[in-house]
Amino acid sequence: MEQLLLLVIYTARPGMREEFVQKVREAGILEAIRKENGCVRYDYFYSEEDENQLLLVEKWETEECQRVHMEQPHMHKLAEIKDRCMTDTKLERFLI
């Protein structure tokens, strides 16, 4: 069975990149996501070249697990934080 790998590139409002990650962590969202059925990896990485860029690496056992993930209540809270802190999101999707 193929796993799903997502690379999500966020562009933060100036000075909001670290605040975004801090708010997500403080709200317990990272912990909740990592405990979800089928979550293999969910990690943020900072760009060395752009102080407003953030990379999210998500890996899921199946596409269905990721679809269920997107419907979880903590994802609504994540969307609120994202709307406050981010200006742009780009997604790259791979079946591996």
GUKOL-917661 format. One line per field, with one value per residue: x, y, z of N, C-alpha, C in turn; residue number from 0. Coordinates in pm, whole numbers. Each point is the difference from the previous one (the first is absolute). Example, Ala and Ser with C-alpha at 12.3 -4.5 7.8 and 13.67 -1.06 7.14 Angstrom:
2
n_px	[1319/-35] $
n_py	[-569/105] $
n_pz	[780/-72] $
ca_px	[-89/82] $
ca_py	[119/119] $
ca_pz	[0/6] $
c_px	[90/-77] $
c_py	[120/109] $
c_pz	[0/73] $
k	[0/1] $
***
This chain:
96
n_px	[84/-36/106/-53/78/-13/39/-15/8/20/-63/75/-90/58/98/-83/110/83/-75/-8/126/31/-86/47/124/-15/-65/113/4/129/-18/-111/63/109/-108/-29/-104/111/22/84/-25/30/85/31/44/97/-29/119/-62/-115/14/-73/91/-97/68/-114/53/-96/-9/-85/-50/-110/-50/-67/110/59/-92/6/131/-29/-76/115/-60/114/-44/-116/52/61/-113/-54/91/-19/-129/30/73/-73/76/76/-57/106/-62/88/-55/40/-19/36] $
n_py	[-119/98/61/97/72/93/90/71/94/48/111/37/65/114/-76/-68/-38/51/110/-23/-40/107/72/-60/15/128/2/-72/81/30/1/71/74/7/12/71/-77/-70/81/11/121/96/65/108/67/73/92/-31/-5/-41/108/9/-88/-91/-112/-54/-102/-49/-109/-60/-95/77/18/-110/-43/51/-60/-106/8/32/-99/-15/10/-61/-52/18/-39/-100/-13/18/-80/-87/24/-6/-108/-61/19/-112/-95/-79/-89/-92/-86/-104/-100/-60] $
n_pz	[0/-78/52/73/-80/93/-89/111/-92/123/-32/103/71/-32/48/-77/-63/90/-8/-131/-6/70/-71/-109/47/40/-116/1/-103/16/130/-19/-91/76/76/-107/-26/-27/103/-101/-55/88/-80/74/-107/55/-90/-47/-117/53/75/-110/-40/-8/22/-38/65/-78/75/-85/79/-9/-120/30/58/-106/-74/78/-9/-123/44/62/120/33/-112/61/117/-63/-64/119/54/-96/8/130/-24/-90/-108/-2/-73/-15/-76/38/-84/77/-83/113] $
ca_px	[-84/77/-15/-14/96/-35/93/-81/85/-75/65/-58/5/129/17/-104/31/21/-124/-88/39/-21/-145/-45/50/-68/-140/-3/-35/103/-15/-123/19/96/-69/-108/15/62/103/135/89/-59/107/28/141/22/89/117/10/-114/-45/-145/-42/-9/-33/-65/11/-103/-1/-117/-5/-88/-69/-121/40/21/-133/-64/78/-44/-133/9/-27/121/37/-71/82/121/-38/-10/136/60/-57/57/146/55/-53/-4/27/19/-4/50/-61/66/-31/131] $
ca_py	[119/123/102/136/97/138/108/121/118/115/130/69/146/35/-21/-87/-141/-66/9/-104/-131/6/-8/-136/-88/32/-43/-146/-48/-92/-127/-65/-50/-111/-116/-44/-126/9/104/-53/115/134/85/129/34/140/31/80/110/92/0/-11/-126/-116/-123/-107/-133/-92/-132/-74/-139/-4/124/7/49/145/62/1/99/135/23/-2/131/81/59/129/93/22/91/134/48/19/122/115/8/-33/70/-87/-143/-80/-142/-100/-126/-115/-135/-70] $
ca_pz	[0/-10/102/-52/49/-33/33/4/19/50/7/115/5/59/143/58/-20/128/76/-52/54/145/27/-35/106/125/-9/2/-134/-48/74/-46/-136/2/58/-89/-72/-131/-10/6/29/-10/53/-61/-19/-36/-111/32/-96/8/140/6/-61/87/-73/75/-61/51/-62/46/-47/-117/-34/83/133/-11/-18/133/75/-35/57/146/61/19/-128/-9/79/-79/-110/58/25/-132/-60/70/-12/-132/-118/-117/21/-121/35/-93/44/-59/45/6] $
c_px	[88/-29/-8/102/-42/112/-80/93/-90/86/-73/-2/133/1/-95/32/14/-126/-99/33/-25/-149/-54/42/-77/-145/-14/-29/103/-12/-123/18/89/-60/-110/34/63/105/137/97/-78/99/14/151/10/94/118/5/-111/-59/-151/-52/12/-41/-64/15/-101/13/-111/2/-83/-58/-124/32/19/-133/-73/68/-52/-136/2/-22/125/48/-72/79/129/-29/-11/138/69/-51/60/148/55/-65/-16/34/13/13/59/-40/63/-58/130/-17] $
c_py	[125/93/136/90/138/92/128/117/117/126/79/151/35/-17/-99/-149/-74/2/-107/-135/-5/-16/-140/-99/21/-48/-153/-63/-99/-137/-77/-61/-123/-127/-54/-132/26/108/-63/111/129/95/129/23/145/12/83/126/103/-9/-10/-131/-116/-120/-99/-129/-89/-132/-80/-141/-15/139/18/51/151/73/10/105/142/36/8/140/87/63/133/107/32/99/144/61/30/128/126/21/-14/80/-93/-143/-66/-145/-84/-136/-117/-129/-77/-144] $
c_pz	[0/117/-68/68/-49/44/-13/30/38/-13/108/-24/69/153/64/-10/134/86/-45/62/150/34/-30/109/131/2/3/-136/-52/66/-48/-139/1/59/-91/-68/-137/-16/21/40/-18/67/-80/-8/-45/-119/50/-87/14/140/16/-57/99/-85/97/-80/69/-73/67/-58/-126/-27/86/140/-4/-19/135/88/-24/61/152/57/17/-131/-24/77/-76/-113/51/23/-133/-65/62/-35/-141/-112/-119/40/-136/42/-112/58/-75/58/-6/44] $
k	[0/1/2/3/4/5/6/7/8/9/10/11/12/13/14/15/16/17/18/19/20/21/22/23/24/25/26/27/28/29/30/31/32/33/34/35/36/37/38/39/40/41/42/43/44/45/46/47/48/49/50/51/52/53/54/55/56/57/58/59/60/61/62/63/64/65/66/67/68/69/70/71/72/73/74/75/76/77/78/79/80/81/82/83/84/85/86/87/88/89/90/91/92/93/94/95] $
***
